[in-house]
Amino acid sequence: MNEGDRTILLVDDHAVVREGYRAVLQKQLGLRVVAEAGDGAEAYRQFKATRPDLVIMDLTMPGVSGIEGIRHIRQWDRDARILVFTMHQNAAFALQAIRAGARGYVTKMSSPETLLRAVSEVLNGRIALSPDIDHELALNRLTEEVNAADILSAREFEVLSLLLAERTTEEIAELLHLSPKTVANLHSLIKSKLGVASDIELVRLALRQGLLNPQAT
């Protein structure tokens, strides 16, 4: 352990996965994992306690999600450097993560070398995207359909993600610290912005845009 090491907070809800990432990262000279968290709320607490140089964060976690965790951290420290490392190989999630304040987005299908390059890029103040998500973002610009990631705010996109995960209005309100009425209003606004009249149409749009796994419906 060297005084000049760059410090990292790992955020993922699977302890075994965090252990694997830690092993990869700490083999690199000058990197040290100083804290871990299993959800966005714990990530926020650990960030304030340890003030790491970099946060590596998953998006899909129980309780407070990665998007909300990113937003909370960036509200507390506008200079926080956050790299998303997630299974979501979809341009919409990347756009929303970056809008929330992430400085990089790497999918878990990427090689360890890709992750390490992204860590270096974000630590040095640059934006980093894995090649697969860079390709998805390019394709996303070619579609003519209204894209959820382009038209929804970060909060609206998060509510949409929870609706697609079959969370109730009350559950979403509790997770996001909102009133049920606010969630219901956001639900209606999301459908209006996306030009759909029902939840069935909303699910169909989500399927077309890769926001929902067909096997989960």
Residue pairs with C-beta under 8 A, 6 or more apart in sequence:
1 32
2 30
2 32
4 30
5 30
5 31
5 32
6 30
6 31
6 32
6 53
6 54
6 123
7 32
7 33
7 34
7 50
7 51
7 52
7 53
7 54
8 25
8 31
8 32
8 33
8 34
8 52
8 53
8 54
8 55
8 56
8 119
9 33
9 34
9 35
9 36
9 37
9 43
9 46
9 47
9 50
9 52
9 54
9 55
9 56
10 18
10 21
10 22
10 25
10 33
10 35
10 36
10 37
10 56
11 36
11 37
11 38
11 39
11 40
11 42
11 43
11 55
11 56
11 57
11 58
11 61
11 66
11 69
12 18
12 21
12 38
12 57
12 58
12 61
12 85
13 38
13 39
13 58
13 60
13 61
13 62
15 36
15 38
18 36
21 33
21 56
21 85
21 115
22 33
22 36
24 112
24 115
24 116
25 31
25 33
25 56
25 116
25 119
26 32
26 33
28 116
31 119
34 50
34 52
35 46
35 49
35 50
35 52
36 46
37 43
37 45
37 46
38 61
38 62
39 61
39 62
39 63
39 64
39 65
39 69
40 57
40 61
40 63
40 64
40 65
40 66
40 67
40 68
40 69
40 70
40 72
41 63
41 64
41 69
43 55
43 57
43 64
43 69
43 73
44 64
44 69
44 72
44 73
44 76
47 55
47 73
47 76
47 77
47 80
48 76
51 77
53 81
53 123
54 81
54 82
54 83
54 119
54 122
54 123
55 73
55 80
55 81
55 82
55 83
56 82
56 83
56 84
56 85
56 119
57 66
57 69
57 70
57 82
57 83
57 84
57 85
57 102
58 66
58 84
58 85
58 86
58 87
59 65
59 66
59 67
59 84
59 86
59 88
59 93
59 97
60 66
60 86
60 87
60 88
61 69
63 175
64 72
64 175
65 158
65 161
65 162
65 175
66 84
66 86
66 97
67 96
67 97
67 100
67 154
67 157
67 158
67 161
68 100
68 158
68 176
70 82
70 84
70 97
70 100
70 101
70 102
71 100
71 101
71 154
73 80
73 82
73 101
74 80
74 82
74 100
74 101
80 101
81 103
81 122
81 123
81 125
82 101
82 102
82 103
82 104
82 122
83 102
83 103
83 104
83 105
83 106
83 118
83 119
83 122
83 128
84 94
84 97
84 102
84 104
84 105
84 106
85 106
85 107
85 108
85 115
86 93
86 97
86 105
86 106
86 107
86 108
87 107
87 108
87 109
88 94
88 107
89 107
89 109
89 132
89 133
89 136
90 136
90 209
90 210
90 211
91 133
91 136
91 137
91 139
91 140
91 149
92 140
92 147
92 148
92 149
92 157
92 209
92 210
92 211
93 105
93 149
93 211
94 105
94 129
94 133
94 136
94 137
94 149
95 137
95 140
95 149
95 150
96 149
96 152
96 154
96 157
96 158
97 105
98 105
98 127
99 154
100 154
103 122
103 125
103 126
103 127
103 128
104 118
104 121
104 122
104 127
104 128
104 129
105 128
105 129
105 130
105 133
106 114
106 115
106 118
106 128
106 129
106 130
106 133
107 130
107 132
107 133
109 132
110 130
110 131
110 132
114 130
114 131
117 128
118 128
118 129
118 130
121 127
121 128
122 128
129 137
140 147
140 149
145 205
145 208
145 209
146 193
146 194
146 195
147 209
148 157
148 160
148 194
148 205
148 206
148 209
148 211
149 157
151 193
151 194
152 160
152 190
152 193
152 194
155 176
155 186
156 186
156 189
156 190
156 193
158 176
159 172
159 176
159 183
159 186
159 187
159 190
160 190
160 202
160 206
160 211
161 211
162 171
162 172
162 175
162 176
163 172
163 187
163 190
163 199
163 202
164 202
164 203
164 206
164 211
164 212
167 175
169 180
169 183
169 184
169 187
170 180
172 178
172 183
173 179
173 180
173 182
173 183
176 183
178 186
190 202
191 197
191 198
191 199
191 201
191 202
194 202
194 205
196 202
196 204
196 205
203 212
203 217
206 212
207 214
207 217
